[in-house]
Amino acid sequence: MLLNIEIVDHDMAHVLRQKTGMEKLAIADKLWSFARETLSAAVRQQHADWSPEQVAREVVRRLSHGAY
């Protein structure tokens, strides 16, 4: 599996350098939550007949790259 790494915009890098470690962790937490919620919505749309538990298991499976 190839990983595509993008370069951060110079202005965004400047903003991020001004953040404390806790602020950066808070940003990362919000991004992770957003990714999980977005993926959950996509799985629910693809599998409308699945229970919430099935959706949750599939989200975990995808986010863990199948390790779960």
Buried (B, 14 or more C-beta within 10 A) or exposed (E): EEEEEEEEEEEEEEEEEEEEEEEEEEEEEEEEEEEBEEBBEBBBEEEEEBEEEEBBBBBEEBBEEEEE
